[in-house]
Amino acid sequence: MTELSSMDLLSLLWFFLCWIGYNYFSRFRAKKVDRLQNMLQRYIEEWIAVLHKRDVRIVDTTVIANMERNASFLASSCLLIIAGLLTVLGSTDRAINLIADLPFVTDITRQGWELKLLVLSFIFVYAFFTFTWCMRQYGFASVLIGNAPLYNDPTVTPEQRAVHIETLSRIVGLAVYSFNLGLRAYYFSLALLVWFIHPLAFVVATAWVVGVLYRREFQSKTLRTLMAGRSHG
């Protein structure tokens, strides 16, 4: 038996097509209809504009710190998960014996099991780098908040203030986007867990994750609430 069956390879190909394809689809779809990321970006721009109208920015730095803390927690979780996966990798035979008697579990070789664990580890390595980049972007945003001109500073022109507002808004928006990419990796990693049971179940789980992501980004109550808030603003 080969390390991975043809069905395993096809299901893995489907997994990466769905993951990468959804990222492109989400950006393309957002050009036609509102999505959560775009709507939140408009609120971010309004928030940064308000930031420039006050000299005390404790609230703003607190918001950035809270968002950075969330990214830090998930990045730390990635390291713990990777460590756990490497531990399981060292106990392959025992792990295979534990799941071998479960219903619907396909036959798997030692090499196949290790390859699946390595793929799962890769996902969390990607998530770790994504969340740490998110943290760095929030750090950049904190510097820009500290660099923001005072409200009544006569030496700052409206054009300079507008440039600062746009720059800070984009940095925060990019940090939020990186956070979203990391969360998607977490979602798809849950689908990949099903791969250890059966490749067909893996295909279904991957499609289910795409459906969940689409609904939350484009059809969620949160999105409708944010849209309603702007329409009444």
Secondary structure, 3 states (H helix, E strand, C coil): CCCCCHHHHHHHHHHHHHHHHHHHHHHHHCCCCCCHHHHHHHHHHHHHHHHCCCCCCHHHHHHHHHHHHHHHHHHHHHHHHHHHHHHHHCCHHHHHHHHHCCCCCCCCCHHHHHHHHHHHHHHHHHHHHHHHHHHHHHHHHHHHHHHCCCCCCCCCCHHHHHHHHHHHHHHHHHHHHHHHHHHHHHHHHHHHHHHHCCHHHHHHHHHHHHHHHHHHHHCCHHHHHHHHHHHCC
